[in-house]
Amino acid sequence: MLKIKTFTQVTLGLLFLLIIVKLFIVFTGRINYPIFIIWSLPLLAFVPFLIKKSIKAYQSFCFILLIYFLLASIRVFGIGGLLLDTFEILLIIILFIHAMYGPRTIRNDK
C-alpha cells in the first residue's frame, strides 16, 4: 500500500497526464480549445481537495471520471477512433481505479 503522500502525488500525476493527452488531441484538431478548457475545469477543480486528502473528494472524483469515461468511450468505439483516444480512455480507467482506493488509503493513514 502506498503512503498517503505518494498516493496523492500519483493521483495528481495521472490527472495531469490525462490533461496533457487531451491537449494532444486538441493539437490534432479533433476538438477545439474552448471545449478543452470546459473539459479540463471540473478535473482541475478537484486538485485542491485531492491535495487536502478529502475522502468525499475522491468519491466525487470517481463519479466525475465515470462521466468522462462515457464521453471518451463514444470516441474510442465510434468511427475513426485514434490511438490518443484509446490512451485517454486507458488513463481514465487507471485514474478511476486508483481514485477508488483513495478513501481507503486516507483512512488507513490516520
N, CA, C and O atoms as CSV, one atom per row, in Angstrom:
chain,resi,resn,atom,element,x,y,z
A,1,MET,N,N,0.852,-1.182,0.000
A,1,MET,CA,C,0.000,0.000,0.000
A,1,MET,C,C,0.894,1.241,0.000
A,1,MET,O,O,1.872,1.319,0.743
A,2,LEU,N,N,0.547,2.183,-0.828
A,2,LEU,CA,C,1.325,3.412,-0.922
A,2,LEU,C,C,1.085,4.304,0.287
A,2,LEU,O,O,0.001,4.301,0.872
A,3,LYS,N,N,2.095,5.057,0.648
A,3,LYS,CA,C,1.917,6.088,1.667
A,3,LYS,C,C,1.014,7.167,1.089
A,3,LYS,O,O,0.913,7.323,-0.127
A,4,ILE,N,N,0.364,7.905,1.971
A,4,ILE,CA,C,-0.631,8.887,1.528
A,4,ILE,C,C,-0.006,9.990,0.667
A,4,ILE,O,O,-0.631,10.453,-0.287
A,5,LYS,N,N,1.220,10.414,0.993
A,5,LYS,CA,C,1.866,11.464,0.204
A,5,LYS,C,C,2.175,10.954,-1.205
A,5,LYS,O,O,1.940,11.655,-2.189
A,6,THR,N,N,2.696,9.741,-1.296
A,6,THR,CA,C,2.986,9.144,-2.598
A,6,THR,C,C,1.701,8.910,-3.376
A,6,THR,O,O,1.658,9.118,-4.589
A,7,PHE,N,N,0.653,8.479,-2.681
A,7,PHE,CA,C,-0.635,8.233,-3.324
A,7,PHE,C,C,-1.175,9.517,-3.947
A,7,PHE,O,O,-1.661,9.503,-5.078
A,8,THR,N,N,-1.091,10.618,-3.217
A,8,THR,CA,C,-1.565,11.903,-3.736
A,8,THR,C,C,-0.735,12.343,-4.935
A,8,THR,O,O,-1.279,12.866,-5.908
A,9,GLN,N,N,0.573,12.136,-4.873
A,9,GLN,CA,C,1.431,12.515,-5.997
A,9,GLN,C,C,1.112,11.691,-7.245
A,9,GLN,O,O,1.109,12.219,-8.357
A,10,VAL,N,N,0.845,10.407,-7.060
A,10,VAL,CA,C,0.478,9.559,-8.201
A,10,VAL,C,C,-0.859,10.015,-8.784
A,10,VAL,O,O,-1.024,10.063,-10.003
A,11,THR,N,N,-1.813,10.349,-7.910
A,11,THR,CA,C,-3.117,10.829,-8.374
A,11,THR,C,C,-2.963,12.096,-9.211
A,11,THR,O,O,-3.528,12.200,-10.300
A,12,LEU,N,N,-2.203,13.051,-8.700
A,12,LEU,CA,C,-2.015,14.304,-9.430
A,12,LEU,C,C,-1.235,14.078,-10.724
A,12,LEU,O,O,-1.519,14.714,-11.738
A,13,GLY,N,N,-0.261,13.184,-10.693
A,13,GLY,CA,C,0.495,12.871,-11.903
A,13,GLY,C,C,-0.382,12.274,-12.985
A,13,GLY,O,O,-0.291,12.662,-14.149
A,14,LEU,N,N,-1.235,11.328,-12.603
A,14,LEU,CA,C,-2.160,10.728,-13.574
A,14,LEU,C,C,-3.149,11.760,-14.107
A,14,LEU,O,O,-3.486,11.757,-15.291
A,15,LEU,N,N,-3.606,12.637,-13.226
A,15,LEU,CA,C,-4.559,13.672,-13.632
A,15,LEU,C,C,-3.937,14.616,-14.658
A,15,LEU,O,O,-4.550,14.915,-15.684
A,16,PHE,N,N,-2.730,15.082,-14.383
A,16,PHE,CA,C,-2.087,15.999,-15.317
A,16,PHE,C,C,-1.667,15.289,-16.605
A,16,PHE,O,O,-1.649,15.909,-17.669
A,17,LEU,N,N,-1.333,14.009,-16.527
A,17,LEU,CA,C,-1.042,13.241,-17.736
A,17,LEU,C,C,-2.288,13.117,-18.613
A,17,LEU,O,O,-2.198,13.182,-19.839
A,18,LEU,N,N,-3.444,12.939,-17.983
A,18,LEU,CA,C,-4.703,12.883,-18.723
A,18,LEU,C,C,-4.983,14.210,-19.423
A,18,LEU,O,O,-5.435,14.228,-20.568
A,19,ILE,N,N,-4.717,15.306,-18.745
A,19,ILE,CA,C,-4.930,16.626,-19.348
A,19,ILE,C,C,-3.955,16.849,-20.503
A,19,ILE,O,O,-4.325,17.443,-21.516
A,20,ILE,N,N,-2.724,16.383,-20.362
A,20,ILE,CA,C,-1.743,16.526,-21.445
A,20,ILE,C,C,-2.158,15.705,-22.667
A,20,ILE,O,O,-2.024,16.167,-23.801
A,21,VAL,N,N,-2.657,14.498,-22.441
A,21,VAL,CA,C,-3.130,13.672,-23.561
A,21,VAL,C,C,-4.291,14.366,-24.263
A,21,VAL,O,O,-4.366,14.371,-25.492
A,22,LYS,N,N,-5.195,14.951,-23.483
A,22,LYS,CA,C,-6.316,15.672,-24.088
A,22,LYS,C,C,-5.817,16.885,-24.874
A,22,LYS,O,O,-6.387,17.239,-25.906
A,23,LEU,N,N,-4.755,17.518,-24.383
A,23,LEU,CA,C,-4.176,18.650,-25.104
A,23,LEU,C,C,-3.589,18.197,-26.441
A,23,LEU,O,O,-3.688,18.919,-27.434
A,24,PHE,N,N,-2.984,17.020,-26.478
A,24,PHE,CA,C,-2.502,16.475,-27.754
A,24,PHE,C,C,-3.661,16.221,-28.712
A,24,PHE,O,O,-3.524,16.398,-29.923
A,25,ILE,N,N,-4.797,15.808,-28.166
A,25,ILE,CA,C,-5.982,15.610,-29.009
A,25,ILE,C,C,-6.449,16.950,-29.583
A,25,ILE,O,O,-6.937,17.010,-30.712
A,26,VAL,N,N,-6.296,18.019,-28.804
A,26,VAL,CA,C,-6.619,19.359,-29.311
A,26,VAL,C,C,-5.690,19.705,-30.471
A,26,VAL,O,O,-6.125,20.266,-31.476
A,27,PHE,N,N,-4.411,19.368,-30.326
A,27,PHE,CA,C,-3.444,19.683,-31.386
A,27,PHE,C,C,-3.733,18.919,-32.676
A,27,PHE,O,O,-3.392,19.393,-33.760
A,28,THR,N,N,-4.356,17.750,-32.576
A,28,THR,CA,C,-4.708,17.008,-33.791
A,28,THR,C,C,-5.928,17.604,-34.487
A,28,THR,O,O,-6.216,17.257,-35.632
A,29,GLY,N,N,-6.643,18.494,-33.811
A,29,GLY,CA,C,-7.792,19.160,-34.413
A,29,GLY,C,C,-9.112,18.451,-34.200
A,29,GLY,O,O,-10.122,18.841,-34.787
A,30,ARG,N,N,-9.127,17.418,-33.373
A,30,ARG,CA,C,-10.386,16.686,-33.142
A,30,ARG,C,C,-11.336,17.457,-32.234
A,30,ARG,O,O,-12.553,17.311,-32.345
A,31,ILE,N,N,-10.795,18.271,-31.340
A,31,ILE,CA,C,-11.619,19.179,-30.533
A,31,ILE,C,C,-10.944,20.544,-30.541
A,31,ILE,O,O,-9.767,20.660,-30.882
A,32,ASN,N,N,-11.693,21.578,-30.163
A,32,ASN,CA,C,-11.117,22.918,-30.165
A,32,ASN,C,C,-10.778,23.364,-28.739
A,32,ASN,O,O,-11.113,22.684,-27.769
A,33,TYR,N,N,-10.114,24.508,-28.628
A,33,TYR,CA,C,-9.623,24.981,-27.337
A,33,TYR,C,C,-10.730,25.278,-26.321
A,33,TYR,O,O,-10.582,24.899,-25.159
A,34,PRO,N,N,-11.832,25.938,-26.700
A,34,PRO,CA,C,-12.879,26.173,-25.688
A,34,PRO,C,C,-13.438,24.875,-25.096
A,34,PRO,O,O,-13.713,24.810,-23.898
A,35,ILE,N,N,-13.606,23.853,-25.922
A,35,ILE,CA,C,-14.085,22.563,-25.416
A,35,ILE,C,C,-13.055,21.962,-24.469
A,35,ILE,O,O,-13.417,21.384,-23.444
A,36,PHE,N,N,-11.776,22.096,-24.804
A,36,PHE,CA,C,-10.711,21.584,-23.938
A,36,PHE,C,C,-10.725,22.271,-22.576
A,36,PHE,O,O,-10.551,21.622,-21.545
A,37,ILE,N,N,-10.931,23.576,-22.576
A,37,ILE,CA,C,-10.963,24.315,-21.308
A,37,ILE,C,C,-12.169,23.891,-20.480
A,37,ILE,O,O,-12.050,23.670,-19.275
A,38,ILE,N,N,-13.326,23.777,-21.119
A,38,ILE,CA,C,-14.526,23.321,-20.407
A,38,ILE,C,C,-14.327,21.899,-19.896
A,38,ILE,O,O,-14.788,21.568,-18.803
A,39,TRP,N,N,-13.652,21.058,-20.664
A,39,TRP,CA,C,-13.384,19.675,-20.266
A,39,TRP,C,C,-12.425,19.618,-19.075
A,39,TRP,O,O,-12.570,18.764,-18.200
A,40,SER,N,N,-11.445,20.529,-19.044
A,40,SER,CA,C,-10.410,20.492,-18.006
A,40,SER,C,C,-10.852,21.092,-16.677
A,40,SER,O,O,-10.346,20.691,-15.629
A,41,LEU,N,N,-11.775,22.034,-16.693
A,41,LEU,CA,C,-12.139,22.742,-15.462
A,41,LEU,C,C,-12.657,21.838,-14.344
A,41,LEU,O,O,-12.220,22.004,-13.206
A,42,PRO,N,N,-13.561,20.893,-14.600
A,42,PRO,CA,C,-14.003,20.034,-13.490
A,42,PRO,C,C,-12.869,19.210,-12.885
A,42,PRO,O,O,-12.835,18.998,-11.672
A,43,LEU,N,N,-11.951,18.750,-13.715
A,43,LEU,CA,C,-10.819,17.982,-13.190
A,43,LEU,C,C,-9.907,18.857,-12.342
A,43,LEU,O,O,-9.461,18.451,-11.269
A,44,LEU,N,N,-9.636,20.052,-12.832
A,44,LEU,CA,C,-8.759,20.955,-12.085
A,44,LEU,C,C,-9.416,21.465,-10.808
A,44,LEU,O,O,-8.720,21.836,-9.863
A,45,ALA,N,N,-10.745,21.489,-10.768
A,45,ALA,CA,C,-11.444,21.927,-9.557
A,45,ALA,C,C,-11.229,20.954,-8.401
A,45,ALA,O,O,-11.333,21.342,-7.237
A,46,PHE,N,N,-10.933,19.705,-8.709
A,46,PHE,CA,C,-10.719,18.714,-7.660
A,46,PHE,C,C,-9.309,18.742,-7.081
A,46,PHE,O,O,-9.078,18.169,-6.017
A,47,VAL,N,N,-8.374,19.383,-7.743
A,47,VAL,CA,C,-6.974,19.349,-7.304
A,47,VAL,C,C,-6.794,19.826,-5.862
A,47,VAL,O,O,-6.124,19.135,-5.095
A,48,PRO,N,N,-7.358,20.976,-5.444
A,48,PRO,CA,C,-7.154,21.393,-4.044
A,48,PRO,C,C,-7.711,20.392,-3.031
A,48,PRO,O,O,-7.126,20.191,-1.967
A,49,PHE,N,N,-8.833,19.772,-3.362
A,49,PHE,CA,C,-9.439,18.812,-2.435
A,49,PHE,C,C,-8.666,17.499,-2.403
A,49,PHE,O,O,-8.609,16.836,-1.367
A,50,LEU,N,N,-8.072,17.121,-3.531
A,50,LEU,CA,C,-7.244,15.920,-3.548
A,50,LEU,C,C,-5.963,16.143,-2.751
A,50,LEU,O,O,-5.467,15.231,-2.089
A,51,ILE,N,N,-5.433,17.360,-2.819
A,51,ILE,CA,C,-4.236,17.679,-2.034
A,51,ILE,C,C,-4.558,17.674,-0.542
A,51,ILE,O,O,-3.728,17.265,0.270
A,52,LYS,N,N,-5.767,18.130,-0.177
A,52,LYS,CA,C,-6.190,18.113,1.234
A,52,LYS,C,C,-6.505,16.710,1.733
A,52,LYS,O,O,-6.726,16.501,2.926
A,53,LYS,N,N,-6.525,15.750,0.811
A,53,LYS,CA,C,-6.796,14.343,1.135
A,53,LYS,C,C,-8.204,14.147,1.695
A,53,LYS,O,O,-8.391,13.491,2.719
A,54,SER,N,N,-9.170,14.713,1.019
A,54,SER,CA,C,-10.569,14.598,1.414
A,54,SER,C,C,-11.165,13.310,0.849
A,54,SER,O,O,-11.091,13.052,-0.352
A,55,ILE,N,N,-11.756,12.512,1.730
A,55,ILE,CA,C,-12.373,11.256,1.307
A,55,ILE,C,C,-13.537,11.529,0.362
A,55,ILE,O,O,-13.685,10.848,-0.653
A,56,LYS,N,N,-14.358,12.515,0.689
A,56,LYS,CA,C,-15.502,12.859,-0.171
A,56,LYS,C,C,-15.035,13.325,-1.553
A,56,LYS,O,O,-15.702,13.067,-2.554
A,57,ALA,N,N,-13.896,14.007,-1.605
A,57,ALA,CA,C,-13.382,14.473,-2.895
A,57,ALA,C,C,-13.011,13.296,-3.784
A,57,ALA,O,O,-13.286,13.310,-4.984
A,58,TYR,N,N,-12.391,12.283,-3.202
A,58,TYR,CA,C,-12.038,11.105,-4.000
A,58,TYR,C,C,-13.292,10.380,-4.483
A,58,TYR,O,O,-13.325,9.880,-5.608
A,59,GLN,N,N,-14.314,10.320,-3.648
A,59,GLN,CA,C,-15.558,9.667,-4.056
A,59,GLN,C,C,-16.237,10.445,-5.183
A,59,GLN,O,O,-16.707,9.851,-6.153
A,60,SER,N,N,-16.286,11.759,-5.057
A,60,SER,CA,C,-16.884,12.591,-6.107
A,60,SER,C,C,-16.045,12.552,-7.383
A,60,SER,O,O,-16.579,12.575,-8.492
A,61,PHE,N,N,-14.744,12.493,-7.211
A,61,PHE,CA,C,-13.832,12.430,-8.349
A,61,PHE,C,C,-14.087,11.163,-9.167
A,61,PHE,O,O,-14.048,11.200,-10.397
A,62,CYS,N,N,-14.344,10.054,-8.494
A,62,CYS,CA,C,-14.666,8.800,-9.195
A,62,CYS,C,C,-15.953,8.949,-10.001
A,62,CYS,O,O,-16.044,8.458,-11.126
A,63,PHE,N,N,-16.938,9.620,-9.432
A,63,PHE,CA,C,-18.196,9.827,-10.145
A,63,PHE,C,C,-17.972,10.663,-11.405
A,63,PHE,O,O,-18.506,10.340,-12.467
A,64,ILE,N,N,-17.197,11.720,-11.293
A,64,ILE,CA,C,-16.901,12.572,-12.445
A,64,ILE,C,C,-16.121,11.786,-13.500
A,64,ILE,O,O,-16.347,11.955,-14.698
A,65,LEU,N,N,-15.205,10.931,-13.053
A,65,LEU,CA,C,-14.434,10.128,-14.003
A,65,LEU,C,C,-15.318,9.162,-14.781
A,65,LEU,O,O,-15.017,8.837,-15.930
A,66,LEU,N,N,-16.404,8.700,-14.169
A,66,LEU,CA,C,-17.341,7.841,-14.902
A,66,LEU,C,C,-17.972,8.588,-16.076
A,66,LEU,O,O,-18.161,8.021,-17.152
A,67,ILE,N,N,-18.293,9.853,-15.863
A,67,ILE,CA,C,-18.856,10.671,-16.940
A,67,ILE,C,C,-17.821,10.865,-18.053
A,67,ILE,O,O,-18.150,10.787,-19.236
A,68,TYR,N,N,-16.573,11.117,-17.663
A,68,TYR,CA,C,-15.510,11.262,-18.654
A,68,TYR,C,C,-15.295,9.954,-19.415
A,68,TYR,O,O,-15.007,9.970,-20.612
A,69,PHE,N,N,-15.434,8.827,-18.723
A,69,PHE,CA,C,-15.308,7.524,-19.382
A,69,PHE,C,C,-16.391,7.352,-20.444
A,69,PHE,O,O,-16.114,6.876,-21.545
A,70,LEU,N,N,-17.616,7.736,-20.116
A,70,LEU,CA,C,-18.707,7.617,-21.088
A,70,LEU,C,C,-18.439,8.463,-22.330
A,70,LEU,O,O,-18.653,8.013,-23.455
A,71,LEU,N,N,-17.973,9.683,-22.117
A,71,LEU,CA,C,-17.696,10.565,-23.253
A,71,LEU,C,C,-16.536,10.046,-24.098
A,71,LEU,O,O,-16.579,10.115,-25.327
A,72,ALA,N,N,-15.505,9.527,-23.442
A,72,ALA,CA,C,-14.343,9.028,-24.185
A,72,ALA,C,C,-14.666,7.731,-24.919
A,72,ALA,O,O,-14.145,7.487,-26.007
A,73,SER,N,N,-15.518,6.907,-24.334
A,73,SER,CA,C,-15.830,5.625,-24.980
A,73,SER,C,C,-16.609,5.829,-26.282
A,73,SER,O,O,-16.518,5.005,-27.191
A,74,ILE,N,N,-17.358,6.902,-26.375
A,74,ILE,CA,C,-18.064,7.204,-27.628
A,74,ILE,C,C,-17.061,7.437,-28.752
A,74,ILE,O,O,-17.258,6.974,-29.875
A,75,ARG,N,N,-15.980,8.161,-28.441
A,75,ARG,CA,C,-14.961,8.426,-29.462
A,75,ARG,C,C,-14.117,7.189,-29.768
A,75,ARG,O,O,-13.774,6.940,-30.923
A,76,VAL,N,N,-13.787,6.422,-28.738
A,76,VAL,CA,C,-12.916,5.258,-28.949
A,76,VAL,C,C,-13.623,4.180,-29.756
A,76,VAL,O,O,-13.044,3.614,-30.683
A,77,PHE,N,N,-14.871,3.895,-29.407
A,77,PHE,CA,C,-15.585,2.808,-30.064
A,77,PHE,C,C,-16.429,3.280,-31.240
A,77,PHE,O,O,-17.146,2.489,-31.854
A,78,GLY,N,N,-16.344,4.564,-31.552
A,78,GLY,CA,C,-17.066,5.091,-32.703
A,78,GLY,C,C,-16.241,4.933,-33.969
A,78,GLY,O,O,-15.258,4.194,-34.007
A,79,ILE,N,N,-16.658,5.632,-34.980
A,79,ILE,CA,C,-15.970,5.552,-36.269
A,79,ILE,C,C,-14.691,6.387,-36.199
A,79,ILE,O,O,-14.725,7.558,-35.820
A,80,GLY,N,N,-13.593,5.789,-36.558
A,80,GLY,CA,C,-12.329,6.526,-36.653
A,80,GLY,C,C,-11.689,6.860,-35.324
A,80,GLY,O,O,-11.141,7.953,-35.177
A,81,GLY,N,N,-11.734,5.969,-34.353
A,81,GLY,CA,C,-11.058,6.214,-33.085
A,81,GLY,C,C,-9.548,6.210,-33.260
A,81,GLY,O,O,-8.997,5.319,-33.906
A,82,LEU,N,N,-8.885,7.193,-32.694
A,82,LEU,CA,C,-7.439,7.309,-32.823
A,82,LEU,C,C,-6.734,6.692,-31.620
A,82,LEU,O,O,-7.360,6.363,-30.613
A,83,LEU,N,N,-5.427,6.542,-31.746
A,83,LEU,CA,C,-4.624,5.984,-30.667
A,83,LEU,C,C,-4.654,6.888,-29.433
A,83,LEU,O,O,-4.667,6.396,-28.305
A,84,LEU,N,N,-4.666,8.204,-29.639
A,84,LEU,CA,C,-4.727,9.125,-28.498
A,84,LEU,C,C,-6.034,8.966,-27.722
A,84,LEU,O,O,-6.046,9.082,-26.496
A,85,ASP,N,N,-7.124,8.703,-28.425
A,85,ASP,CA,C,-8.400,8.475,-27.748
A,85,ASP,C,C,-8.342,7.205,-26.905
A,85,ASP,O,O,-8.874,7.165,-25.796
A,86,THR,N,N,-7.700,6.182,-27.430
A,86,THR,CA,C,-7.545,4.937,-26.679
A,86,THR,C,C,-6.673,5.161,-25.454
A,86,THR,O,O,-6.967,4.651,-24.373
A,87,PHE,N,N,-5.604,5.922,-25.624
A,87,PHE,CA,C,-4.730,6.232,-24.493
A,87,PHE,C,C,-5.478,7.052,-23.441
A,87,PHE,O,O,-5.275,6.867,-22.241
A,88,GLU,N,N,-6.342,7.959,-23.900
A,88,GLU,CA,C,-7.139,8.760,-22.969
A,88,GLU,C,C,-8.068,7.879,-22.140
A,88,GLU,O,O,-8.150,8.046,-20.923
A,89,ILE,N,N,-8.764,6.948,-22.779
A,89,ILE,CA,C,-9.698,6.110,-22.033
A,89,ILE,C,C,-8.949,5.170,-21.084
A,89,ILE,O,O,-9.445,4.864,-19.999
A,90,LEU,N,N,-7.764,4.710,-21.481
A,90,LEU,CA,C,-6.959,3.889,-20.573
A,90,LEU,C,C,-6.519,4.685,-19.348
A,90,LEU,O,O,-6.531,4.166,-18.232
A,91,LEU,N,N,-6.134,5.933,-19.552
A,91,LEU,CA,C,-5.764,6.783,-18.414
A,91,LEU,C,C,-6.957,7.045,-17.503
A,91,LEU,O,O,-6.807,7.073,-16.282
A,92,ILE,N,N,-8.128,7.235,-18.077
A,92,ILE,CA,C,-9.328,7.440,-17.265
A,92,ILE,C,C,-9.613,6.201,-16.431
A,92,ILE,O,O,-9.963,6.314,-15.257
A,93,ILE,N,N,-9.468,5.022,-17.020
A,93,ILE,CA,C,-9.710,3.773,-16.284
A,93,ILE,C,C,-8.693,3.612,-15.162
A,93,ILE,O,O,-9.059,3.273,-14.037
A,94,ILE,N,N,-7.418,3.852,-15.459
A,94,ILE,CA,C,-6.376,3.728,-14.435
A,94,ILE,C,C,-6.604,4.737,-13.320
A,94,ILE,O,O,-6.481,4.402,-12.143
A,95,LEU,N,N,-6.935,5.973,-13.685
A,95,LEU,CA,C,-7.176,7.006,-12.677
A,95,LEU,C,C,-8.406,6.680,-11.842
A,95,LEU,O,O,-8.417,6.946,-10.640
A,96,PHE,N,N,-9.437,6.112,-12.449
A,96,PHE,CA,C,-10.636,5.729,-11.709
A,96,PHE,C,C,-10.317,4.644,-10.685
A,96,PHE,O,O,-10.699,4.754,-9.520
A,97,ILE,N,N,-9.620,3.603,-11.117
A,97,ILE,CA,C,-9.269,2.520,-10.189
A,97,ILE,C,C,-8.369,3.046,-9.079
A,97,ILE,O,O,-8.528,2.678,-7.915
A,98,HIS,N,N,-7.432,3.902,-9.439
A,98,HIS,CA,C,-6.538,4.492,-8.437
A,98,HIS,C,C,-7.322,5.354,-7.447
A,98,HIS,O,O,-7.091,5.279,-6.241
A,99,ALA,N,N,-8.245,6.167,-7.952
A,99,ALA,CA,C,-9.018,7.057,-7.075
A,99,ALA,C,C,-9.991,6.288,-6.190
A,99,ALA,O,O,-10.358,6.769,-5.117
A,100,MET,N,N,-10.413,5.102,-6.622
A,100,MET,CA,C,-11.297,4.291,-5.776
A,100,MET,C,C,-10.603,3.878,-4.483
A,100,MET,O,O,-11.250,3.721,-3.448
A,101,TYR,N,N,-9.303,3.704,-4.544
A,101,TYR,CA,C,-8.552,3.316,-3.352
A,101,TYR,C,C,-8.142,4.520,-2.506
A,101,TYR,O,O,-7.535,4.346,-1.449
A,102,GLY,N,N,-8.458,5.721,-2.943
A,102,GLY,CA,C,-8.118,6.923,-2.190
A,102,GLY,C,C,-8.705,6.960,-0.791
A,102,GLY,O,O,-7.958,7.156,0.167
A,103,PRO,N,N,-10.028,6.779,-0.628
A,103,PRO,CA,C,-10.597,6.811,0.726
A,103,PRO,C,C,-10.003,5.745,1.647
A,103,PRO,O,O,-9.780,5.996,2.832
A,104,ARG,N,N,-9.752,4.573,1.107
A,104,ARG,CA,C,-9.165,3.503,1.924
A,104,ARG,C,C,-7.749,3.879,2.369
A,104,ARG,O,O,-7.378,3.661,3.522
A,105,THR,N,N,-6.971,4.439,1.459
A,105,THR,CA,C,-5.608,4.844,1.789
A,105,THR,C,C,-5.607,5.959,2.823
A,105,THR,O,O,-4.789,5.955,3.742
A,106,ILE,N,N,-6.517,6.910,2.677
A,106,ILE,CA,C,-6.596,8.020,3.637
A,106,ILE,C,C,-7.011,7.507,5.007
A,106,ILE,O,O,-6.442,7.914,6.019
A,107,ARG,N,N,-8.000,6.614,5.048
A,107,ARG,CA,C,-8.453,6.057,6.328
A,107,ARG,C,C,-7.359,5.249,7.013
A,107,ARG,O,O,-7.193,5.344,8.229
A,108,ASN,N,N,-6.616,4.463,6.255
A,108,ASN,CA,C,-5.559,3.638,6.839
A,108,ASN,C,C,-4.379,4.467,7.321
A,108,ASN,O,O,-3.620,4.024,8.183
A,109,ASP,N,N,-4.220,5.667,6.772
A,109,ASP,CA,C,-3.104,6.524,7.169
A,109,ASP,C,C,-3.359,7.224,8.492
A,109,ASP,O,O,-2.417,7.631,9.172
A,110,LYS,N,N,-4.630,7.368,8.863
A,110,LYS,CA,C,-4.956,8.119,10.092
A,110,LYS,C,C,-4.820,7.285,11.324
A,110,LYS,O,O,-5.059,7.773,12.429
